[in-house]
């Protein structure tokens, strides 16, 4: 992906796994190359330790879901992740309703792309989109913010390497999030705030992101070491 000049990736997917499985290691490898990988935490909440792969990867920016009233959703998967010192999810964003079923009944779901050839769906918004709720809907919001922050960083810090730019964006994104007052294993650093993240990125004085721990060789090459 780095050869294609990809700098940010959205992964609204996941399944059973751990920080050392092949998919998680691939996310770590992309992160080590300076590619920001935003991954859905999963919809297996509200119990603890329900984040699957690749959301459990140390190098992932793992995204949980809140509703439009900034309440954590029941389905948003929680940490902790076994074998990982860092808290997951990293941040949260609006993913629709508090429960997946609310997406349609109350019109609070996020309009998501839908194949026209699919059977009729009562949640369809015209015929190209459908209302849905989930961490898969929350994650693209964060991916979009990361893309905008990368663009801003290229404009103001042209001398930065690809890896340095990605680290700065990740740091600004997480440290500027609005704290919901919930446990870090539930909501991470809080709700992503694009304006505050841009300000933090410009100042370059935001505190460092908590160090991630992983035995992945790719993460070791990235210079991120366990505390």
Rosetta blueprint (number, residue, H / E / L):
1 X L
2 X H
3 X H
4 X H
5 X L
6 X L
7 X L
8 X E
9 X E
10 X E
11 X E
12 X L
13 X L
14 X L
15 X E
16 X L
17 X L
18 X L
19 X L
20 X L
21 X L
22 X H
23 X H
24 X H
25 X H
26 X H
27 X H
28 X H
29 X H
30 X H
31 X H
32 X H
33 X L
34 X L
35 X L
36 X E
37 X E
38 X E
39 X E
40 X E
41 X L
42 X L
43 X L
44 X L
45 X L
46 X L
47 X L
48 X L
49 X L
50 X L
51 X L
52 X L
53 X E
54 X L
55 X L
56 X L
57 X L
58 X L
59 X L
60 X L
61 X E
62 X E
63 X E
64 X E
65 X E
66 X E
67 X L
68 X L
69 X L
70 X L
71 X L
72 X E
73 X L
74 X L
75 X L
76 X L
77 X L
78 X L
79 X L
80 X L
81 X L
82 X L
83 X L
84 X L
85 X L
86 X L
87 X L
88 X L
89 X L
90 X L
91 X E
92 X E
93 X E
94 X E
95 X L
96 X L
97 X L
98 X L
99 X L
100 X L
101 X L
102 X H
103 X H
104 X H
105 X H
106 X L
107 X L
108 X L
109 X L
110 X E
111 X E
112 X E
113 X E
114 X L
115 X L
116 X L
117 X L
118 X L
119 X L
120 X L
121 X L
122 X L
123 X L
124 X E
125 X E
126 X L
127 X L
128 X L
129 X E
130 X E
131 X E
132 X E
133 X L
134 X L
135 X H
136 X H
137 X H
138 X H
139 X H
140 X H
141 X H
142 X H
143 X H
144 X H
145 X H
146 X H
147 X H
148 X H
149 X H
150 X H
151 X H
152 X H
153 X H
154 X H
155 X H
156 X H
157 X L
158 X L
159 X L
160 X L
161 X L
162 X H
163 X H
164 X H
165 X H
166 X H
167 X H
168 X H
169 X H
170 X H
171 X H
172 X H
173 X H
174 X H
175 X H
176 X L
177 X L
178 X E
179 X L
180 X L
181 X L
182 X L
183 X L
184 X H
185 X H
186 X H
187 X H
188 X L
189 X L
190 X L
191 X E
192 X L
193 X L
194 X H
195 X H
196 X H
197 X H
198 X H
199 X H
200 X H
201 X H
202 X H
203 X H
204 X L
205 X L
206 X L
207 X L
208 X L
209 X L
210 X L
211 X L
212 X L
213 X L
214 X L
215 X L
216 X L
217 X H
218 X H
219 X H
220 X H
221 X H
222 X L
223 X L
224 X L
225 X L
226 X L
227 X L
